[in-house]
Amino acid sequence: FQKYLASVWNPVSELVREYRRDHLTQEICITGHSLGAALATLAFHQLQDPHSSLYTFGCPRVGNRAFSNDLTLPAQTHGIYRIVDDEDAVTHIPDSLGYVHPVCTVFWIDGSHNVVQNPAKLPDDREDLEDLALDFLKGRIIDPLPEPLADHSPVRYCHWISQRAIAS
């Protein structure tokens, strides 16, 4: 992820510097889905702008606990928000090497398509993901698309968020 961000960082950071000259405290909202969410997370961290916020949709884990703790420092003004659609498989990877999600506000689209803020526990889909990986390795055609993959679609995120009010 860092390599991808490095390939665009210079022009992006210059645009932010130019914008900040005339807009010292205006909020900059950094967002993305999937790979874009991972890049947005790294950009948010690298930017270190106290007047920015981060919204991710279907974001994989991007760093370890130390990175996660460091990530929350610039978020003290506006914050970090993760949006997770039910069993979205991508939000559970990588599942090793100490990768974690940052401590932040989570909006979870549950199995009934309600949006729940900071649920007590998000689903652990490790077994579903392992079965899915085995199906792919064995060359099986998966139809219909299983929920852990279907839940990753940006269209589903947009649909369920626009259809439901946030339940606390």
C-alpha positions as CSV (number, residue, x, y, z in Angstrom):
1,F,0.0,0.0,0.0
2,Q,2.8,2.4,0.9
3,K,4.4,1.9,-2.5
4,Y,1.2,2.9,-4.3
5,L,0.8,6.0,-2.1
6,A,4.5,7.0,-2.7
7,S,3.8,7.0,-6.4
8,V,1.2,9.8,-6.0
9,W,2.2,11.5,-2.8
10,N,4.2,14.5,-4.1
11,P,1.4,16.0,-6.2
12,V,-1.2,15.2,-3.6
13,S,0.8,16.8,-0.8
14,E,1.5,19.8,-2.9
15,L,-2.3,20.2,-3.6
16,V,-3.0,20.0,0.1
17,R,-0.3,22.6,0.9
18,E,-1.7,25.0,-1.8
19,Y,-5.2,24.5,-0.4
20,R,-4.1,25.1,3.2
21,R,-2.6,28.5,2.2
22,D,-6.1,30.0,1.9
23,H,-8.1,27.5,4.0
24,L,-6.1,27.1,7.3
25,T,-8.7,25.3,9.3
26,Q,-11.2,23.9,6.7
27,E,-11.7,20.2,7.2
28,I,-10.2,17.9,4.6
29,C,-12.1,14.6,4.4
30,I,-10.0,11.7,3.2
31,T,-11.9,8.7,2.0
32,G,-11.7,5.5,0.0
33,H,-13.1,2.0,-0.5
34,S,-11.0,-1.2,-0.3
35,L,-7.5,-0.5,-1.7
36,G,-8.5,3.2,-1.9
37,A,-9.4,3.0,1.8
38,A,-6.0,1.6,2.6
39,L,-4.3,4.4,0.7
40,A,-6.6,7.0,2.3
41,T,-5.5,5.6,5.8
42,L,-1.8,5.9,4.9
43,A,-2.4,9.4,3.4
44,F,-4.2,10.5,6.5
45,H,-1.3,9.3,8.6
46,Q,1.3,10.9,6.4
47,L,-0.6,14.2,6.1
48,Q,-0.7,14.7,9.9
49,D,-3.2,17.5,9.4
50,P,-5.2,18.4,12.6
51,H,-8.1,19.6,10.4
52,S,-8.7,16.4,8.5
53,S,-10.8,13.3,9.0
54,L,-10.7,9.8,7.6
55,Y,-13.7,7.8,6.4
56,T,-13.0,4.3,5.1
57,F,-15.4,1.8,3.4
58,G,-14.4,-1.9,3.4
59,C,-10.8,-1.2,4.5
60,P,-8.3,-4.0,5.0
61,R,-6.0,-3.8,8.0
62,V,-3.2,-1.5,7.1
63,G,-0.7,-1.5,10.0
64,N,0.3,-2.9,13.4
65,R,-0.7,-1.6,16.8
66,A,2.0,1.0,16.9
67,F,0.8,2.4,13.5
68,S,-2.8,2.3,14.7
69,N,-1.9,4.2,17.9
70,D,0.1,6.8,15.9
71,L,-2.8,7.1,13.4
72,T,-5.2,8.4,16.1
73,L,-3.0,11.4,17.1
74,P,-4.0,13.7,14.2
75,A,-7.6,12.5,14.6
76,Q,-8.2,14.3,17.8
77,T,-10.0,17.2,16.0
78,H,-12.2,15.5,13.5
79,G,-11.7,11.7,13.7
80,I,-11.5,8.4,12.0
81,Y,-14.6,6.5,10.9
82,R,-14.7,2.9,9.5
83,I,-17.8,1.7,7.6
84,V,-18.1,-2.1,7.5
85,D,-20.8,-4.0,5.5
86,D,-21.7,-7.0,7.6
87,E,-19.4,-9.9,6.6
88,D,-17.1,-7.9,4.2
89,A,-14.2,-10.3,3.7
90,V,-11.7,-7.5,3.0
91,T,-12.1,-5.9,6.4
92,H,-10.7,-9.1,8.0
93,I,-7.4,-9.3,6.1
94,P,-4.6,-9.6,6.6
95,D,-5.3,-11.7,9.6
96,S,-1.8,-12.1,10.8
97,L,1.5,-10.3,11.3
98,G,0.0,-8.1,14.0
99,Y,-2.2,-6.1,11.6
100,V,-5.1,-4.3,13.4
101,H,-7.7,-1.7,12.6
102,P,-7.3,1.7,14.3
103,V,-9.4,2.5,17.3
104,C,-12.1,4.7,15.9
105,T,-15.9,5.1,15.4
106,V,-17.3,2.1,13.5
107,F,-20.5,2.1,11.5
108,W,-21.5,-1.5,10.9
109,I,-24.1,-2.5,8.4
110,D,-25.5,-5.6,10.1
111,G,-27.1,-8.6,8.5
112,S,-30.6,-6.9,8.6
113,H,-29.0,-3.9,6.8
114,N,-29.3,-1.6,9.9
115,V,-26.4,0.8,10.4
116,V,-25.1,0.3,14.0
117,Q,-22.6,2.7,15.5
118,N,-19.8,1.0,17.5
119,P,-21.3,-2.5,17.9
120,A,-20.1,-4.5,20.8
121,K,-18.6,-7.2,18.5
122,L,-18.1,-7.4,14.8
123,P,-18.5,-10.8,13.1
124,D,-15.4,-13.1,12.8
125,D,-15.6,-14.7,9.4
126,R,-12.3,-16.7,9.6
127,E,-14.0,-20.0,8.7
128,D,-16.1,-18.5,5.9
129,L,-12.9,-16.9,4.5
130,E,-11.0,-20.2,4.7
131,D,-13.8,-22.1,2.9
132,L,-13.9,-19.3,0.2
133,A,-10.2,-19.5,-0.3
134,L,-10.4,-23.3,-0.7
135,D,-13.2,-22.9,-3.3
136,F,-11.0,-20.5,-5.3
137,L,-8.0,-22.7,-5.1
138,K,-10.0,-25.7,-6.3
139,G,-11.3,-23.7,-9.2
140,R,-14.9,-23.9,-8.2
141,I,-17.2,-21.3,-9.7
142,I,-19.0,-19.5,-7.0
143,D,-22.5,-18.5,-7.9
144,P,-24.2,-16.7,-6.3
145,L,-21.4,-14.7,-4.8
146,P,-21.1,-15.5,-1.1
147,E,-21.9,-12.8,1.4
148,P,-18.3,-12.1,2.6
149,L,-17.5,-11.1,-1.0
150,A,-20.8,-9.6,-2.0
151,D,-20.7,-7.4,1.1
152,H,-17.5,-5.8,-0.2
153,S,-19.2,-4.2,-3.2
154,P,-19.2,-0.4,-3.0
155,V,-22.7,-0.4,-4.5
156,R,-23.9,-2.3,-1.5
157,Y,-22.3,0.2,0.9
158,C,-23.9,3.1,-0.9
159,H,-27.3,1.4,-1.0
160,W,-27.5,0.3,2.6
161,I,-26.2,3.5,4.0
162,S,-28.6,5.6,2.0
163,Q,-31.5,3.4,3.0
164,R,-31.0,3.2,6.7
165,A,-30.7,5.7,9.5
166,I,-27.9,5.2,12.0
167,A,-29.1,3.2,15.1
168,S,-27.1,3.8,18.2
